[in-house]
Amino acid sequence: MRIASLLPSATEMVCALGLKNSLVGITHECDFPAGIEHEIPVLIESCLGPEGKNLPPDEIDRRIREALAAGQGVYRFKPGTLEAAKPDLIITQGLCDVCAVPNNFVVQAAKHLRPSPEVISLDPTDVTGVLADIRKVGEAAGAVEAAGTLVEELEERIGAVAGKCAAIPEAKRPRVACIEWFEPIFFGGHWVPEMVELAGGRDVLATIGERSKVIEWDAVRKAAPDVIVVMPCGYGLDKVITEMHLLTQRPGWNELPAVKNKRVFMTDANAYFSRPGPRIAQGIEQLAQMLHPELFPVERPDWERMD
């Protein structure tokens, strides 16, 4: 089978199912497993251009809003690449027009391919939905058994965290704010609040399944979080650290309980939080390490605490 993956989380799923050699196309943002962007043809390009990753967050937000308002979309197929890939299966999404090519664009493009490929859309809003999508990909790609095994492994890891945290009384569950974008401020939505809950915390900005949204800084201050987890969509840990001044310079930052108690954490959002794929289990484990180090000690974390 020839598979075109139009979102990074799907690429990770396909590879985790042992089907890397079936990939005939990926996106410009697919970077896991390491080096895959040099092995598989890239089908997608961004309206931000090659310099997009180096733009400040407010400029990225402005350009994306302008592209959406103009009906152009944030992402587009590189000319001729989808036709050349000749996929039997295309994996896309309809959850977020900012994160990947919209599903309706893909369906229209697929209509012109011969033979006509199967198109499946992954649209999870919670952790259960992420795991269900792994099974969905496995079924479409002829890897049902591998998908079942992978989901069972992830459920066991997630269950191990949730089981330890289940006995934590409500009064000892820290109030958590997950920041998904710097300028404007977005809170982490969809599966992120559930990840926090499974890890023994209480999300004070969002509810499970709710979309990520812009939130005023004053609302963050009023929420008075005990813990702040910074997870800007699409950012790796180094980039998060570089841009932290966009938060620390805001009025009242030093008065927040999380800042006073040195419980501000910076993450590799790209790997463990933004993408609804297999590494979501590791993201839950990381949150548990941040929120309850007495239960989940770690010597060399994959995240950093702000001094």
Secondary structure as UniProt FT lines:
FT   STRAND          3..5
FT   HELIX           8..16
FT   TURN            17..18
FT   HELIX           20..22
FT   STRAND          23..26
FT   TURN            28..29
FT   TURN            34..35
FT   HELIX           36..38
FT   STRAND          44..46
FT   TURN            47..48
FT   TURN            50..51
FT   HELIX           52..54
FT   HELIX           57..69
FT   TURN            70..71
FT   STRAND          75..77
FT   TURN            79..80
FT   HELIX           81..85
FT   STRAND          89..93
FT   TURN            97..99
FT   HELIX           103..110
FT   TURN            111..112
FT   STRAND          118..121
FT   HELIX           127..140
FT   TURN            141..142
FT   HELIX           144..165
FT   TURN            166..167
FT   HELIX           170..172
FT   STRAND          175..181
FT   TURN            182..185
FT   STRAND          186..187
FT   TURN            190..191
FT   HELIX           192..198
FT   TURN            199..200
FT   STRAND          202..203
FT   TURN            208..209
FT   STRAND          213..214
FT   HELIX           217..223
FT   STRAND          227..230
FT   TURN            233..234
FT   HELIX           237..243
FT   HELIX           245..248
FT   TURN            251..252
FT   HELIX           253..255
FT   HELIX           257..260
FT   TURN            261..262
FT   STRAND          264..266
FT   HELIX           269..272
FT   TURN            278..279
FT   HELIX           280..291
FT   TURN            293..295
FT   STRAND          304..305
//
